Amino acid sequence: MSTLRLEIVTPERKVYEEDVNMVVVKGAEGELGILPNHIPLVTPLKIAPVKVKKDGAKDEFVAVHGGFMEVRKDKVVILSEAAERGEDIDVLRAQRAKERAERRLAERSAEIDIVRAQLALQRALTRLAVAGSGD
């Protein structure tokens, strides 16, 4: 089966760089599955896990906190402010962030930035989903 190169890059480092069979992301318009020889494409990404499929291996997941994906014939590059592999996620910290965001959203007081709390909750849920996918 043919492969394509996947790179997931943040301002600090390259989080992921491997040959894969398929990449599944959540774009602004919905879920996208990218296979080798896909047409060129640039799209914004949502805060969500990126699923990576490789021959005979268990699916891998990377928490990607928004950004953009560029698809070329034989390469996919994801640029994001933050991205984490499952083994790099501090589950306790992500759980606390989730609870904190849920409390803020439940309060709905004038001082709370609702959009910021919703984004924090989405990031925490994405981290927890990716961290739990290694089970």
JODA-V676103 format. One record per pair of residues at least 12 apart in sequence whose ideal C-beta (glycine too) atoms are under 10 Angstrom apart, sorted by the first residue. I is the first residue (numbers start at 0). J is the second residue. D is the distance in whole Angstrom. If there is no record, write none. Layout:
i;j;d
I;J;D
I;J;D
//
This chain:
i;j;d
0;20;6
0;21;9
0;34;10
0;35;8
0;52;10
0;53;10
0;54;6
0;55;10
1;18;10
1;20;8
1;34;8
1;35;4
1;36;7
1;73;9
2;17;9
2;18;4
2;19;6
2;20;6
2;21;9
2;34;10
2;35;6
2;53;8
2;54;8
2;73;8
3;18;7
3;19;6
3;20;8
3;21;8
3;22;8
3;33;7
3;34;7
3;35;4
3;36;8
3;37;8
3;70;9
3;71;8
3;72;8
3;73;5
3;74;6
3;75;6
4;16;7
4;17;8
4;18;6
4;19;8
4;35;10
4;71;9
4;73;6
4;74;4
4;75;7
4;76;9
5;17;6
5;18;8
5;19;5
5;20;10
5;21;9
5;22;6
5;33;9
5;49;8
5;51;6
5;53;10
5;59;10
5;61;9
5;68;10
5;74;8
5;75;5
5;76;8
5;77;8
6;69;10
6;74;7
6;75;7
6;76;5
6;77;7
6;78;9
7;22;9
7;49;7
7;51;9
7;61;6
7;62;10
7;63;7
7;66;9
7;68;9
7;75;9
7;76;8
7;77;5
7;78;8
7;79;7
7;82;5
7;83;10
7;84;9
8;66;9
8;76;7
8;77;7
8;78;6
8;79;7
8;82;8
9;63;9
9;64;9
9;66;8
9;77;9
9;78;8
9;79;6
9;80;7
9;81;6
9;82;5
9;83;9
10;78;9
10;79;9
10;80;7
10;81;9
11;80;10
11;81;9
11;82;10
12;82;9
13;82;10
14;61;7
14;62;9
14;63;9
14;77;9
14;79;8
14;81;9
14;82;4
14;83;7
14;84;6
14;87;8
15;49;8
15;51;8
15;59;8
15;61;6
15;63;10
15;77;8
15;82;7
15;83;10
15;84;7
16;76;10
17;51;8
17;53;7
17;59;9
18;35;10
18;53;8
18;54;9
18;73;9
18;74;10
19;33;9
19;34;10
19;35;9
19;50;10
19;51;5
19;52;6
19;53;5
19;54;9
19;56;9
19;59;8
19;75;8
20;34;7
20;35;8
20;51;9
20;52;5
20;53;6
20;54;6
20;55;10
20;56;9
21;33;7
21;34;6
21;35;8
21;37;10
21;50;8
21;51;8
21;52;4
21;53;8
21;58;9
21;75;10
22;34;8
22;37;9
22;49;7
22;50;7
22;51;6
22;52;8
22;61;10
22;68;8
22;70;9
22;75;5
22;77;8
23;47;10
23;48;9
23;49;7
23;50;4
23;51;8
23;52;7
23;58;9
23;60;10
24;42;8
24;44;6
24;45;8
24;47;7
24;48;9
24;49;5
24;50;8
24;51;10
24;61;10
24;63;7
24;66;10
24;68;6
24;70;10
24;75;9
24;77;7
25;44;7
25;45;4
25;46;8
25;47;4
25;48;8
25;49;8
25;50;10
25;63;9
25;125;10
26;40;9
26;42;4
26;43;7
26;44;6
26;45;7
26;47;9
26;67;10
26;68;7
27;42;6
27;43;5
27;44;7
27;45;7
27;65;10
27;67;10
28;42;7
28;43;9
28;45;10
29;45;9
30;45;10
30;47;9
30;50;9
31;44;9
31;68;8
31;70;9
32;50;9
32;52;9
33;68;8
33;70;6
33;75;6
34;52;9
34;70;10
35;72;8
35;73;6
35;74;10
35;75;10
36;72;6
36;73;8
37;70;5
37;71;9
37;72;8
37;73;9
37;75;8
38;70;7
38;71;10
38;72;9
39;69;8
39;70;6
39;71;6
39;72;7
40;68;8
40;69;7
40;70;4
40;71;9
40;75;9
41;67;6
41;68;7
41;69;5
41;70;7
41;71;10
41;76;10
42;67;7
42;68;6
42;69;9
42;70;8
43;65;7
43;66;7
43;67;6
43;68;8
44;63;6
44;64;9
44;65;6
44;66;5
44;67;6
44;68;6
44;77;7
44;78;9
44;79;7
45;63;9
45;64;9
45;65;7
45;66;10
45;121;8
45;125;9
46;62;8
46;63;7
46;64;5
46;65;5
46;66;9
46;79;9
46;81;9
46;117;10
46;118;7
46;119;10
46;120;10
46;121;4
46;122;6
46;123;10
46;124;9
46;125;5
46;126;10
47;60;10
47;62;8
47;63;7
47;64;9
47;65;9
47;121;8
47;122;10
47;124;9
47;125;6
47;128;8
47;129;10
48;60;5
48;61;7
48;62;6
48;63;7
48;85;9
48;124;10
48;125;6
48;126;9
48;127;10
48;128;5
48;129;5
48;132;7
49;61;5
49;62;8
49;63;5
49;68;9
49;75;10
49;77;7
49;79;9
49;82;8
49;125;10
49;129;9
50;129;10
50;132;9
51;75;10
57;132;9
57;133;9
58;132;8
59;84;8
59;85;8
59;129;9
59;132;8
59;133;9
60;83;10
60;84;8
60;85;6
60;125;9
60;128;7
60;129;5
60;130;9
60;131;9
60;132;4
60;133;8
61;77;8
61;79;9
61;82;6
61;83;7
61;84;6
61;85;8
61;87;9
61;125;10
61;129;7
61;132;10
62;79;9
62;81;8
62;82;6
62;83;5
62;84;8
62;85;8
62;87;9
62;88;7
62;93;9
62;122;8
62;123;10
62;124;10
62;125;5
62;126;5
62;127;9
62;128;8
62;129;4
62;130;8
62;132;10
63;77;6
63;78;10
63;79;5
63;80;9
63;81;8
63;82;5
63;83;9
63;125;8
63;129;9
64;79;6
64;80;6
64;81;4
64;82;7
64;83;8
64;118;9
64;121;8
64;122;5
64;125;7
64;126;9
65;78;10
65;79;6
65;80;7
65;81;8
65;82;10
65;118;9
65;121;9
65;122;9
65;125;10
66;78;5
66;79;3
66;80;6
66;81;9
66;82;8
67;79;8
81;122;8
81;126;10
82;129;10
83;122;10
83;125;9
83;126;7
83;129;7
83;130;9
84;129;8
84;130;9
84;133;9
85;126;9
85;128;9
85;129;5
85;130;5
85;131;8
85;132;6
85;133;5
85;134;10
86;129;10
86;130;8
86;133;7
87;126;10
87;129;9
87;130;9
88;125;9
88;126;5
88;127;8
88;128;10
88;129;6
88;130;4
88;131;9
88;133;10
89;126;8
89;130;8
90;126;8
90;127;7
90;129;10
90;130;5
90;131;8
92;123;9
92;126;8
93;122;8
93;123;5
93;124;8
93;125;9
93;126;4
93;127;5
93;128;10
93;129;9
93;130;7
93;131;10
94;123;8
94;126;9
94;127;7
94;130;9
95;123;8
96;119;6
96;120;8
96;122;7
96;123;4
96;124;10
96;126;8
96;127;9
97;119;8
97;120;6
97;121;10
97;122;9
97;123;4
97;124;6
97;126;8
97;127;7
98;120;10
98;123;8
99;116;9
99;119;7
99;120;9
99;123;8
100;115;9
100;116;5
100;117;8
100;118;8
100;119;4
100;120;4
100;121;8
100;122;8
100;123;6
100;124;9
101;116;9
101;119;10
101;120;6
101;123;9
101;124;10
102;116;9
103;115;8
103;116;4
103;117;9
103;119;8
103;120;8
104;116;5
104;117;7
104;119;9
104;120;7
//
